[in-house]
Amino acid sequence: MRPRAILTALLAVTSLAGAETWTDHGEYDIVMSVRSEASARKRVELLDAWKQKYPKTEMAQVRLELYLASYRELGDTVRMLQSAREMLSAQPDNAVGLYWCTALVPEVKDAPPDALEAGEKSARALLSHLDDAVFQKRKQPTELLAHRTLGWIAWQRGDLAGAEGEFRQYLEKSPKSAEIAVWMGIVSGLEKEPEKQSAGLWLLERAAGQRGEGALPDDQRRQIAALSDGLYAAYHGSSDGLEEFKAAAATNTVPPPGYRIETAAAAAARHADEELARTNPQLLAWLRIRRQLESPDADKYFTETLKTTPLPRLKGTVVRVSPENRPAEIALSLDQPNAEDVVLKVPVAFRNTAAPGTVLEFEGNADSFEKQPFRLIVQTDHDHIYGWPEATSRR
């Protein structure tokens, strides 16, 4: 529950001296005994007795503050929240109730089902009362507390974008908070966009390496370090580049715009491409074309790039020819066995055929393409098809 400075200030009981507020002298005696009792547990018993004997009293709010202070000493966050909510039920703008309801909702594990709604309402009320006299000297910590709780509530509701927005506002004003960096890191990591997932890993690594002001306790920091290192290796496919990533995260609160960690799938694809560049560059050239034609921007790529530039020299295997004896159309598989990946069209038919399985190389110009089933139509001529069988002479 942060920040501590506010907790003590807001728990200060307003006044126990106004005799005109007592129901009778008996109530006065009970309150004085509560005030002088050092044991929080015994103080709660005295408060229960006071409540039973004087259920209706002008001191009801003071009694709730004393309950709240006693439960705080006992570490009973559930009853603390219950007391804060009772304060607000009687006085919706009660500063102590608003503060504690806001502060406690993320801390109470067994909160009632409507606790999130109560916490959100209190946090928004705090933000609207920041200029009130009671908060003016503690304006920024109170504002941070409200964003912390609103972000946590959005997270619990599955509103990841809302949670990220609240945590971002918090970190903009208090960038050294490792706790909020961890929370925002987890929320960002749950989103599907690679940029958000990269930012989530960045924030976790930043929190894991942070020391001094705003840092996590050592045991939590070690747990986050182990978690973030493991997540990086799983996401990237290895620990390559981890130390450089940690160093960058240590010097910047958030990653630069557009920053992305290479995914394991992307790293595997890159390694495969590097191997193809060494062993089969023609296949790599074709795969790069095909990926573009199967992407969401396929039409734009085809119109603006592929159709305006001659194809590189590619290689494929004959699947069929048409007509069979004097073909003017040759279907080739380039990366999918027996699939018609590319269909070559020539203006003048060949005088002899090429059997299925014949390996050809070709150059030409893309004419059109089909998405389902995938086919690229290429216009070329005899001089730009290499490996066509020699005609068999007849005797």
Buried (B, 14 or more C-beta within 10 A) or exposed (E): BEBEEBBEBBBEEEEBEEEEBBEEEEBBEBBEBBEEBEEBEEBBEBBEEBBEEBEEBEBBBBBBBBBBBBBBEBEBBBBBBBBBBBBBEEBEEBBBBBBBBBBBBBBBEEBEEEBBEBBBBBBBBBBEBBEEEBBEEBEEBBBBBBBBBBBBBBBBEEBBEBBBBBBBBBBEEBBEBBBBBBBBBBBBBBBEEBBBBBBBBBBBBBBBBBEEEBBBEEEBBEBBBEBBBEBBBEBBBEEEBBEEBBEBBEEEBBBEEEBBBBBBEBBEBEEEEEEBEEEEEBBBBBBEBBEBBEEEEBEEBBEEEBEEEEBEBBBBBBBBBBEEEEBBBBBBBBEEEEBBBBBBBBEEBBEEBBEEEBEBBBBBBBEEBEEEEBBBBBBBBEEBBEEBEEEEEEE
